[in-house]
């Protein structure tokens, strides 16, 4: 008879509890797990030990259900212990990760504060040096008796100044070690070319900020030559740009001029030449005193300089060649030139312009035959100070250069050959002199986009140190200072090279010749419609233009003040279905051309060479306006009575980068809406030597590595115009649909993503039967890969970048546009950060096209590219302005808010009345802008609703102008008995 199963004694239960809890006393948590397990691995192994204990007990007696349940509860408790221990370990790990991240953030913030403090200290040091101040109290004991070691910096600076012959380099950048890496903002969309127009005239800080960002660590400061007194030891950059200047410049000791040519005297010169006759020949350079025989000031307001009367007829102040009074005065009343100039107070700029011209005149007299042989016509260049007191004429940006180099033309930014800025202070790249030179370089390249580079000069440090500043589309180069008194031959060589060298020496492309006398200033801007300065035409002129030959559009000038606001402009416009009434009322003073897609050009404005072919330039269709970038210029050209589009630009990289665009264009050949590539050319300076920006850099520093650009010419067909040159709303929407089809075909049939859809790359052309939309500029196009991630270079222009791209950029590179912790211009050893990979989908290109459409409807007043003055209504937060934010995050936030909040009212307020019929399209597109089929169906639906018989814009503008003219003339005759008769005789018949 079996005995009843024995009960678990207390010892057995305790042993099972130990195995389950891995502790004899669970309150003593100080015991380690290793002690608990005896060094054996715990977890599943512990469970096996519990099972073995159960089996051993089962062998003694048969366990009851309650005992089995108790053991099962112990195992479950063990599992809960394991789970709690794992959760605790996870929490500890997470806590440590958060603490590590916090420490990294604090360390980065501290590092930024240290950098900012160092930069501010460097700026303070510069200010102290400029004003001759000292941060050491006057009663401070000498060094060695408690003096701070900071004074040693000034002593070292004084020694360095003596060693360098009186020149000292002071800059905030010298006070701080450069970072290991920095962000190159110009390739991330934040650049001047991203702006829709130039910064406002009064917004100098904005201009300075943008140029600083573009030139971030891209200015190469050259090392001083071994023997600066000899022209053969020119710096690398000067030896490159003067390579065609083979003219032998005379020694300064050989230069002589009549005494009366030296217009400015001081006490030294008065005593030296008092006994000589005015016609006596005297040397220009004083070898005994190592000074020029000219009263050159050392500070802005220097007394003791006397201007002598001008004894020559025509007012030629010793220049290379005389210039007519009307041209020299910039178009002023010729009678004002008859005044005695000797009684007028002379300016600093007058002294130096006269000195430069007289010096070059002395060289020309000695080397007249050589100069004519070297470069016929170069002698007409003269330095002028006329614009030092009044700004150069410009519609957007007004600046007053101290000295400008001109031919016999009026000073405009498209005619100025070079600029010289004067200051008695030390030169610093980030100082006032550096900023003003940056701004003027931007203006020169903006108005003369066909130049390879522009040259500017600075005369600093008591007007004795001359530097040459070269700017191209990859940054800039600054030469070492040349002391005009102690190294006069070097100074004379530079001055002669600029005056007597051919145009290639000062940055002009020998392969592109622009006929300046044929070029109108408006042709440098949008050739479709720009404000004109012509006077108001008579009614007879307008009427005669209206009665032109059949089949030609009217040519007229429509004249009203440009500053007129849209509300005033459209005050008498009633919202009706009439197309005539929906046109803008009283547009600004504009030159009305014929249909831009049917215009014919007779006289070319220039010539351009591509390979062995010569093309006549008929029009400048487009030019970018930035300092650093591709520098794109599109010309309408003609060869053998056939018209082409020539794209002149600078591609980032070498030959492979240029050929990428060529390959893409060839792959897309035959696709309707993609330009046809006729020929291309990698521009060469000399045979087998490509025109690259790195040719002008004496060495490749870390911060400019990968910034070299290669000059390229592309010849394309057909003749196209910007999308905003549409003629009717039907034509605009139809062109948008064609561009979407181009994107769809490229993605689906060819596996190519365009990546650069913007207002400048969307075009319209007429093939004879209908107008088509085109998508140009396939430089950044890529083959679609599985990951859809590509380098940052092809994200497009900032105002047209999608929300996704902006957000990714803000996360990848930060707000490089707002403020850099390292604000430096000079190129250094720090490397540019490698561009991050950005997820780019065709949805982003579709969204970019939506922004193009909205910008046209807001920024233009109607067909044919009539610009709208958005500045007239400053109370409105215009969407194009908001989308042109100066940080990626701000741009992303604004565009995200636009799509996720009701914006129908904003579109209604900001769309010009001419585009009211397109507001439903814009609002629906904002919802359906993700897929090709949705956008195509939407555009097709609205195309059926648009009128097919919209009158031509020329006729509507003509009617509007004639009605305005009638009202004006009728108001002038108010009160006259013939008023009613006049209106009856001049009533305008409806034009259908």
PANU-164950 format. One line per 5 residues: number of its first residue (from 1); for each residue y, z negated, x of C-alpha. Coordinates in steps of 0.5 Angstrom, whole numbers, plus 500, padded with zeros to 3 digits. Each point is the difference from the previous one (the first is absolute). Layout:
NUM) Y,Z,X | ...
***
This chain:
1) 500,500,500 | 506,502,503 | 506,495,501 | 506,501,497 | 505,504,505
6) 504,495,504 | 508,500,499 | 505,502,505 | 502,494,504 | 507,498,502
11) 499,503,507 | 497,506,498 | 506,502,496 | 505,498,505 | 496,505,505
16) 501,505,495 | 507,498,499 | 501,501,507 | 497,507,501 | 504,502,494
21) 507,497,502 | 499,501,507 | 502,493,501 | 498,493,500 | 506,497,497
26) 504,506,497 | 507,495,501 | 499,501,507 | 503,507,501 | 501,499,507
31) 493,502,502 | 500,507,502 | 495,505,497 | 497,501,506 | 498,493,501
36) 498,501,492 | 495,505,502 | 498,498,506 | 503,506,503 | 496,505,496
41) 503,505,495 | 502,497,494 | 501,504,493 | 493,503,498 | 496,497,505
46) 502,493,497 | 498,503,493 | 493,501,503 | 500,493,503 | 501,497,493
51) 494,505,497 | 495,497,506 | 502,493,498 | 498,502,493 | 494,503,502
56) 498,494,504 | 501,495,494 | 496,505,496 | 494,499,504 | 500,493,499
61) 501,500,493 | 501,504,494 | 508,500,499 | 503,499,493 | 505,504,496
66) 505,495,501 | 499,500,508 | 500,508,500 | 507,500,496 | 502,494,505
71) 498,505,506 | 503,506,497 | 507,496,499 | 500,498,507 | 499,507,502
76) 506,502,495 | 504,495,503 | 499,503,507 | 502,507,498 | 506,497,497
81) 502,496,507 | 499,507,503 | 504,503,496 | 506,495,501 | 499,500,507
86) 501,508,500 | 506,500,496 | 503,494,504 | 499,505,506 | 503,506,497
91) 506,496,498 | 501,497,507 | 499,507,503 | 505,503,495 | 505,494,502
96) 500,502,507 | 501,507,498 | 506,499,496 | 503,495,506 | 499,505,505
101) 503,505,496 | 506,495,499 | 501,499,507 | 500,508,502 | 505,501,495
106) 504,494,503 | 499,503,507 | 503,506,498 | 506,497,496 | 501,496,506
111) 500,506,505 | 504,504,495 | 505,495,501 | 500,500,507 | 501,507,501
116) 506,500,495 | 503,494,504 | 499,504,506 | 503,506,498 | 506,496,497
121) 501,497,507 | 500,506,503 | 505,503,495 | 505,494,501 | 499,501,508
126) 502,507,499 | 506,498,496 | 502,495,505 | 500,505,506 | 504,505,496
131) 506,495,499 | 499,496,506 | 498,494,497 | 496,495,503 | 495,495,497
136) 501,495,506 | 505,495,498 | 506,500,506 | 499,493,502 | 492,501,501
141) 498,498,507 | 498,505,505 | 493,502,500 | 496,495,504 | 504,494,497
146) 497,500,493 | 502,507,498 | 495,504,495 | 496,505,503 | 502,505,495
151) 506,502,504 | 495,503,505 | 500,506,495 | 507,501,501 | 500,500,507
156) 494,504,500 | 503,505,496 | 507,500,504 | 495,502,506 | 497,505,497
161) 507,503,498 | 502,500,507 | 493,504,502 | 501,505,495 | 507,502,502
166) 504,496,494 | 495,502,494 | 496,495,497 | 495,501,494 | 501,495,495
171) 495,501,494 | 497,495,495 | 493,503,501 | 501,498,508 | 499,493,497
176) 494,500,497 | 493,503,502 | 498,506,496 | 494,499,495 | 493,503,502
181) 500,504,493 | 506,502,495 | 500,504,494 | 502,507,500 | 504,501,494
186) 502,507,500 | 493,502,498 | 499,496,495 | 505,503,495 | 506,496,501
191) 505,504,504 | 507,504,498 | 496,506,498 | 497,496,494 | 507,499,497
196) 502,505,495 | 507,500,503 | 504,498,506 | 502,492,500 | 507,499,496
201) 506,501,505 | 502,493,499 | 493,497,501 | 500,500,508 | 495,494,500
206) 495,504,496 | 501,506,505 | 499,495,506 | 494,497,497 | 497,507,499
211) 501,502,507 | 498,494,503 | 493,500,496 | 499,508,502 | 501,499,507
216) 496,493,501 | 498,500,507 | 501,508,501 | 506,500,504 | 498,501,507
221) 505,498,506 | 499,504,506 | 500,497,507 | 505,501,505 | 500,506,505
226) 499,498,507 | 507,503,502 | 504,501,494 | 505,504,503 | 496,506,501
231) 499,505,494 | 493,501,503 | 498,493,498 | 502,501,493 | 496,495,495
236) 493,503,497 | 503,502,494 | 507,503,503 | 496,504,504 | 496,503,494
241) 506,502,496 | 504,503,506 | 494,504,502 | 503,506,498 | 507,498,503
246) 500,503,507 | 507,500,501 | 503,497,507 | 505,495,498 | 505,499,505
251) 501,493,504 | 505,496,497 | 505,500,506 | 501,507,499 | 503,500,493
256) 507,501,500 | 505,501,494 | 508,501,499 | 503,493,500 | 502,501,493
261) 493,501,497 | 499,492,502 | 503,498,493 | 499,492,501 | 503,496,506
266) 500,493,502 | 504,497,505 | 495,502,506 | 501,507,498 | 507,500,499
271) 501,497,507 | 495,505,503 | 503,506,497 | 507,499,499 | 502,504,506
276) 497,506,497 | 502,506,496 | 497,501,493 | 496,506,502 | 497,497,506
281) 493,501,501 | 497,493,500 | 493,497,501 | 496,497,494 | 497,495,503
286) 502,495,505 | 495,499,506 | 504,494,503 | 500,496,494 | 494,503,497
291) 503,501,493 | 502,506,496 | 507,502,501 | 501,499,492 | 503,493,497
296) 493,498,497 | 501,494,496 | 495,494,501 | 501,496,493 | 502,502,493
301) 507,499,501 | 502,501,507 | 508,500,501 | 503,504,506 | 497,507,498
306) 505,505,499 | 499,507,497 | 504,506,503 | 503,505,495 | 495,506,500
311) 503,506,503 | 495,505,498 | 501,505,494 | 495,499,495 | 499,493,501
316) 494,501,505 | 499,494,503 | 496,503,506 | 494,502,496 | 495,505,502
321) 503,505,495 | 506,499,495 | 499,499,493 | 504,502,494 | 505,494,497
326) 497,501,493 | 493,499,503 | 501,495,505 | 504,496,494 | 494,501,495
331) 504,504,495 | 507,496,500 | 506,503,498 | 502,504,507 | 507,498,499
336) 498,493,502 | 498,503,507 | 507,501,502 | 502,493,500 | 501,497,507
341) 493,497,502 | 503,496,506 | 503,495,495 | 494,499,496 | 496,494,503
346) 494,502,504 | 493,497,498 | 494,498,504 | 496,506,498 | 506,505,501
351) 500,498,508 | 492,501,501 | 500,507,496 | 506,502,504 | 496,498,506
356) 494,503,499 | 503,507,498 | 504,500,506 | 495,498,505 | 495,506,497
361) 506,504,500 | 501,499,507 | 492,502,501 | 501,506,496 | 506,502,504
366) 496,500,507 | 493,503,497 | 503,505,494 | 495,505,502 | 494,496,501
371) 501,497,493 | 501,506,497 | 493,502,503 | 497,494,498 | 502,500,493
376) 505,504,496 | 504,497,495 | 499,493,503 | 507,499,502 | 502,499,493
381) 497,493,500 | 506,495,500 | 500,492,499 | 504,498,494 | 503,493,497
386) 502,503,494 | 495,496,496 | 501,493,503 | 505,498,495 | 497,504,494
391) 493,501,498 | 496,507,501 | 500,503,493 | 493,499,496 | 499,499,493
396) 495,493,501 | 501,497,507 | 507,499,503 | 500,499,507 | 506,500,506
401) 497,502,506 | 504,499,506 | 499,506,504 | 497,507,497 | 498,506,504
406) 502,506,496 | 500,508,501 | 507,503,496 | 498,497,493 | 501,494,496
411) 497,494,501 | 494,499,496 | 493,497,501 | 497,507,500 | 505,502,505
416) 501,494,505 | 496,502,506 | 500,493,503 | 503,493,499 | 503,495,505
421) 501,493,498 | 505,495,504 | 500,492,501 | 502,496,505 | 494,495,499
426) 494,500,503 | 494,505,497 | 495,497,496 | 495,504,496 | 500,495,494
431) 508,499,500 | 505,503,497 | 501,506,505 | 492,501,499 | 500,500,492
436) 506,505,500 | 497,505,504 | 493,499,496 | 504,502,494 | 504,506,503
441) 493,503,503 | 498,499,493 | 505,504,497 | 500,506,505 | 492,501,499
446) 501,499,493 | 506,506,500 | 497,504,505 | 492,499,499 | 498,506,504
451) 502,497,507 | 495,497,504 | 504,494,502 | 507,498,500 | 504,497,505
456) 505,494,500 | 504,496,506 | 502,493,500 | 506,498,505 | 499,493,501
461) 502,494,504 | 507,501,501 | 499,507,498 | 497,501,507 | 492,501,499
466) 498,506,497 | 493,501,496 | 497,506,497 | 496,499,494 | 495,505,497
471) 497,499,493 | 494,504,498 | 495,500,494 | 496,495,504 | 506,495,502
476) 505,500,506 | 501,500,507 | 506,496,504 | 501,502,507 | 502,494,505
481) 508,499,500 | 504,505,505 | 506,497,502 | 506,505,500 | 504,497,506
486) 494,498,505 | 496,506,498 | 505,506,498 | 495,506,502 | 495,497,495
491) 505,500,495 | 503,506,501 | 493,504,500 | 498,497,493 | 507,502,497
496) 499,507,503 | 493,501,497 | 502,498,493 | 507,504,501 | 497,506,504
501) 493,500,498 | 496,504,495 | 499,498,493 | 493,498,502 | 503,494,505
506) 503,497,494 | 494,500,495 | 500,507,497 | 494,504,499 | 500,506,503
511) 495,503,495 | 505,499,494 | 507,502,500 | 505,498,494 | 506,504,499
516) 505,494,499 | 505,505,497 | 495,503,495 | 498,493,498 | 503,496,495
521) 500,492,500 | 496,500,493 | 495,504,503 | 498,494,504 | 498,497,494
526) 496,502,493 | 502,507,500 | 499,500,492 | 506,496,498 | 505,496,504
531) 507,497,499 | 505,505,502 | 507,499,502 | 502,507,498 | 506,500,495
536) 500,501,493 | 499,507,498 | 504,504,495 | 498,502,493 | 500,507,502
541) 495,499,506 | 495,496,495 | 501,506,495 | 499,505,505 | 494,497,503
546) 497,500,493 | 501,507,499 | 496,502,506 | 495,505,501 | 494,500,495
551) 494,496,502 | 504,495,505 | 502,493,499 | 507,498,500 | 503,497,506
556) 505,495,499 | 503,493,502 | 500,494,495 | 505,495,502 | 501,493,497
561) 500,494,504 | 494,498,503 | 501,492,500 | 499,501,492 | 495,495,497
566) 494,503,496 | 503,496,494 | 507,504,500 | 496,506,502 | 496,500,494
571) 505,497,495 | 500,506,496 | 493,502,500 | 496,498,494 | 493,499,500
576) 497,506,496 | 495,505,501 | 505,506,503 | 498,501,507 | 508,502,501
581) 502,493,498 | 495,496,504 | 503,503,506 | 504,496,504 | 507,500,499
586) 505,502,505 | 496,500,506 | 503,498,507 | 504,506,504 | 494,504,502
591) 499,507,502 | 495,503,495 | 496,505,504 | 495,505,496 | 493,499,499
596) 498,496,506 | 493,504,500 | 503,507,499 | 506,499,505 | 501,506,505
601) 503,498,507 | 504,505,504 | 503,497,506 | 495,495,504 | 503,494,502
606) 495,500,507 | 494,502,503 | 493,497,502 | 495,502,504 | 492,499,499
611) 495,502,505 | 503,507,501 | 503,501,494 | 508,499,498 | 502,498,493
616) 507,500,497 | 501,493,497 | 503,501,493 | 501,493,497 | 498,493,502
621) 495,498,495 | 499,493,502 | 501,495,506 | 498,493,501 | 505,495,501
626) 497,494,505 | 500,499,507 | 493,499,502 | 495,504,496 | 498,507,499
631) 507,503,500 | 498,505,495 | 504,506,498 | 498,506,496 | 504,506,500
636) 500,506,496 | 499,506,504 | 499,507,500 | 496,506,505 | 500,507,498
641) 503,499,493 | 495,495,498 | 501,492,499 | 497,494,503 | 500,493,500
646) 500,497,508 | 499,493,501 | 502,497,506 | 498,493,501 | 497,495,506
651) 493,498,499 | 498,493,502 | 495,501,505 | 498,506,505 | 497,507,498
656) 494,497,496 | 505,497,495 | 503,506,499 | 494,504,499 | 498,495,495
661) 505,503,495 | 498,507,502 | 493,499,498 | 501,497,494 | 505,505,498
666) 495,505,502 | 494,496,496 | 505,501,494 | 501,507,500 | 499,504,493
671) 502,493,496 | 506,502,496 | 505,495,501 | 499,499,508 | 505,504,504
676) 497,506,504 | 500,499,508 | 502,506,503 | 501,498,507 | 501,493,504
681) 503,499,507 | 499,494,505 | 507,500,503 | 501,501,507 | 506,498,505
686) 497,505,505 | 493,504,500 | 494,495,499 | 505,494,500 | 500,497,493
691) 507,497,497 | 498,493,499 | 504,494,500 | 497,496,505 | 502,505,505
696) 507,496,501 | 497,493,501 | 499,499,507 | 494,496,499 | 495,497,494
701) 502,493,498 | 495,496,495 | 505,500,494 | 501,508,501 | 493,502,501
706) 497,504,494 | 507,502,498 | 501,507,503 | 501,506,496 | 499,507,500
711) 505,506,498 | 496,504,495 | 502,506,496 | 497,503,494 | 501,506,496
716) 498,500,493 | 500,504,493 | 503,500,495 | 507,499,499 | 501,493,496
721) 505,495,498 | 500,493,499 | 497,498,493 | 506,497,498 | 503,507,500
726) 496,502,494 | 504,504,494 | 497,497,494 | 496,494,498 | 494,504,498
731) 500,503,507 | 501,493,503 | 494,497,496 | 496,506,501 | 501,499,508
736) 498,493,500 | 493,502,496 | 499,506,506 | 501,494,505 | 495,496,497
741) 495,506,500 | 501,501,507 | 499,492,501 | 493,501,496 | 498,506,503
746) 501,497,507 | 496,494,498 | 494,503,496 | 499,507,503 | 502,499,508
751) 500,492,501 | 507,500,502 | 505,494,499 | 507,502,501 | 503,493,501
756) 507,502,500 | 503,502,493 | 508,499,500 | 506,503,497 | 500,504,506
761) 493,503,500 | 500,502,493 | 503,507,499 | 501,506,495 | 499,507,501
766) 501,507,496 | 494,505,501 | 503,505,496 | 497,498,494 | 501,493,499
771) 502,494,504 | 494,495,503 | 500,493,503 | 498,500,507 | 498,494,505
776) 503,501,507 | 499,496,506 | 493,499,502 | 501,496,506 | 497,494,498
781) 494,503,496 | 493,497,502 | 493,502,498 | 498,494,495 | 494,496,503
786) 496,495,496 | 504,494,502 | 507,503,498 | 503,496,505 | 505,504,505
791) 506,498,505 | 506,498,497 | 504,506,503 | 499,504,493 | 502,495,495
796) 507,505,498 | 507,498,499 | 501,493,498 | 504,501,493 | 493,504,498
801) 495,496,503 | 495,497,495 | 500,493,498 | 493,499,503 | 502,503,507
806) 506,496,500 | 496,493,499 | 495,502,505 | 506,502,505 | 503,493,498
811) 494,496,502 | 498,504,506 | 506,501,504 | 505,495,496 | 507,500,498
816) 502,504,507 | 506,503,496 | 503,494,498 | 501,496,507 | 496,501,506
821) 499,493,505 | 501,505,506 | 506,504,499 | 500,504,506 | 502,507,501
826) 498,501,507 | 493,503,502 | 496,495,503 | 493,498,502 | 498,498,493
831) 495,504,497 | 501,503,492 | 495,497,496 | 494,505,498 | 502,503,493
836) 495,496,495 | 496,504,495 | 502,501,493 | 496,501,494 | 503,507,497
841) 497,503,494 | 503,506,496 | 502,495,495 | 506,499,505 | 502,507,500
846) 500,500,493 | 505,494,499 | 504,503,506 | 501,506,496 | 502,496,494
851) 506,497,504 | 502,507,502 | 500,502,493 | 504,493,498 | 505,501,506
856) 502,507,498 | 501,498,492 | 505,494,503 | 503,503,506 | 502,507,497
861) 504,502,495 | 496,506,498 | 498,507,502 | 501,503,507 | 500,494,504
866) 507,497,497 | 500,493,503 | 502,494,496 | 505,495,503 | 496,493,499
871) 505,496,503 | 505,501,495 | 496,495,495 | 499,494,505 | 498,495,494
876) 493,504,500 | 494,499,504 | 498,507,501 | 493,501,501 | 500,504,506
881) 505,495,504 | 495,494,498 | 494,505,502 | 503,501,507 | 500,492,502
886) 500,498,507 | 494,496,500 | 493,503,498 | 499,493,496 | 506,501,496
891) 498,508,498 | 493,498,498 | 503,494,496 | 505,505,496 | 495,505,499
896) 495,495,497 | 505,497,496 | 502,507,497 | 493,502,498 | 498,493,497
901) 506,499,496 | 503,504,494 | 505,505,504 | 502,505,494 | 507,497,499
906) 501,501,508 | 498,507,500 | 504,502,494 | 506,497,503 | 499,503,507
911) 498,507,498 | 505,505,500 | 501,502,493 | 498,507,502 | 493,497,501
916) 500,496,494 | 494,505,497 | 496,498,506 | 500,492,499 | 494,500,496
921) 496,504,505 | 503,494,506 | 498,494,495 | 493,503,499 | 499,502,507
926) 501,493,502 | 494,498,496 | 496,506,502 | 501,501,507 | 493,499,504
931) 496,506,498 | 501,508,501 | 497,501,493 | 504,495,497 | 507,503,503
936) 498,507,499 | 499,499,493 | 506,496,499 | 504,505,503 | 497,506,496
941) 502,496,494 | 507,500,501 | 501,507,503 | 498,502,493 | 505,496,497
946) 506,502,505 | 504,506,497 | 499,507,503 | 506,503,499 | 505,495,504
951) 506,504,502 | 501,501,508 | 504,495,503 | 506,504,503 | 501,503,493
956) 501,492,497 | 504,498,506 | 505,506,499 | 500,498,492 | 502,493,502
961) 505,502,505 | 503,505,496 | 501,495,494 | 503,494,505 | 505,505,502
966) 502,502,493 | 501,493,498 | 504,499,507 | 504,506,498 | 501,498,493
971) 502,493,502 | 505,503,505 | 503,504,494 | 501,495,495 | 506,500,496
976) 501,507,501 | 500,505,495 | 495,505,503 | 495,494,500 | 496,503,495
981) 501,507,502 | 497,498,507 | 494,497,497 | 498,505,496 | 501,506,505
986) 496,496,505 | 494,497,496 | 494,501,503 | 494,504,497 | 493,497,499
991) 496,502,506 | 492,501,498
***
